[in-house]
Amino acid sequence: MSQVANETAQVTRTLARFIVESRPGDIPDAVIHEAQRALLHWIGCSLGGSRHEALECALATFSEFSGPREAGIIGRKERVDILLAALMNGISGDALGFSDTHLKTVIHAGGVVGPAVLALAERTPVSGRDFLHAFLLGIEVACRVGLVVYPWHYARGWHITGTAGTFGAAAAAGKLLGLDEQRMTWALGIAATQAAGLREMFGTMCKNLHGGRAAQNGLSAALLAQKGFTSSNHALEAPRGFANVMGDAPNLAAITDGLGTTFEVSQNTYKPFPCGVVIHPVIDGCITLKAANSIAAADVRSVVLRVNPLVLELCGRKTPATTPEAKLSVYHSAAAALIKGRITEQEYAMSCVSDAEVVALRGKVVATTDAAIRGDEADVVIEFADGKSLHHHVDYAVGSTQRPMSDADIETKFRGLAASILPATAITQLIENCWNITKVGDAAVLAKLATARSI
């Protein structure tokens, strides 16, 4: 059997070996910088979501069951055990729908891996360099596992952040715990058997729970493996393993191809709008038309959208009744963007969701799918009652890999999300420590800055 064939037949162990043997010095500077961007972005999203009702409910439910209060919850004063901290910080990271997105799989990896490694860093001192390296590896594993089963897995109804994300959290936590190859293989197997999350839950608090459980389950997988808890050595590739059970004709080579030379974090994107990423091209087009033209909603006869099929599959809610539903509605997002000229949290507040002008324009939005339209592309036509029309084609949405958010954009987003949670000095220190994390002696400083003096 050739080396390539053997690796494909043993992808779980091959992946485990890569995680164990990878060293910070193996990672190109550009990849390290992208991991720093992902880290800063995730903490910002968790700060923004630290008062979300899903987190409040989960914390009220589980706080009394916490073990040793070793770890903080980003943006809050409470302390809980590390497994609960991973759960809570995973919930808050996804609460606003603002999380990072690996567009090839639509996985929000940073928001799952980050909570696992931050919780561990609070329990056992770890250098910023090793912390970022583990974080980066976790993102790599989550995305590569996602590539194995995408798109069938997602189309079938699995929430890929909850499933593939569990592997990423286990890999990152296992790296910080110093697992050997066998124990890392077990950790991936323990993660595989816990991987879950259903797309039916989108629009409810359970969508946020998926990311939290993935972080918590991944961390628990690594901790169990550290103590010798066994699993299959072939959890990914076996006939009844993750790839074959949860994928159709899975691409196992996605694990091994370019492993250690190409890095999926380089394909990560960051959302300029707090909603489903597939809606972003439409929002981009509507905002562009609004900025360049005087548009009165009452004069609009119809808003005609041509979009990728995934848009209506994920975000086809015509009459959203709640904020989470509105964030998954291309109809609401288009109408709000054309009326307000922007999309922020305010455009998904119930005051906007139920606004008569927005509701009326929402009813005039018509969306059709076109398989030739990419996920980061959209076509927008506004037709007016007087027969005139406006047209804008979005080749690549803002925030996509072709039009990425700059470092300054991510900082601005971070400051906006953190402004009501932390003092300005703590915000600035957090930003500086994320950009300079490889020089930080103790990565737990991130948790201290993100929780100290919080409201």
Buried (B, 14 or more C-beta within 10 A) or exposed (E): EEEEEEBBEBBBBBBBBBBBEBEBEEBEEEBBBBBBBBBBBBBBBBBBBBBBEBBBBBBEEBBEEBEEBBBBBBBBEBBBBBBBBBBBBBBBBBBBBBBBBBBBBBBBBBBBBBBBBBBBBBBEEBBBBBBBBBBBBBBBBBBBBBBBBBBEBBEEEBBBBBBBBBBBBBBBBBBBBEBBBBBBBBBBBBBBBBBBBBBEBBBEBBBBBBBBBBBBBBBBBBBBBBEEBEBBBBBBBBEEBBBBBBBEEBEBBBBBBEBEEEBBBBBBBBBBBBBBBBBBBBBBBBBBBBEEEEBEBEEBBBBBBBBBBBBBEBBBBEEBEBBBBBBBBBBBBBBBBBBBBBBBBEBBEEEBBEBEBBBBBBEBBBBEBEEEBBBBBBBBBBBBEEEEEBEBEBEBBBBBBEBBBEBEBBBBBBBBBBEEBBBEEBBBBBBEBBBEBBEBEBBBBBBBBBBEEBE
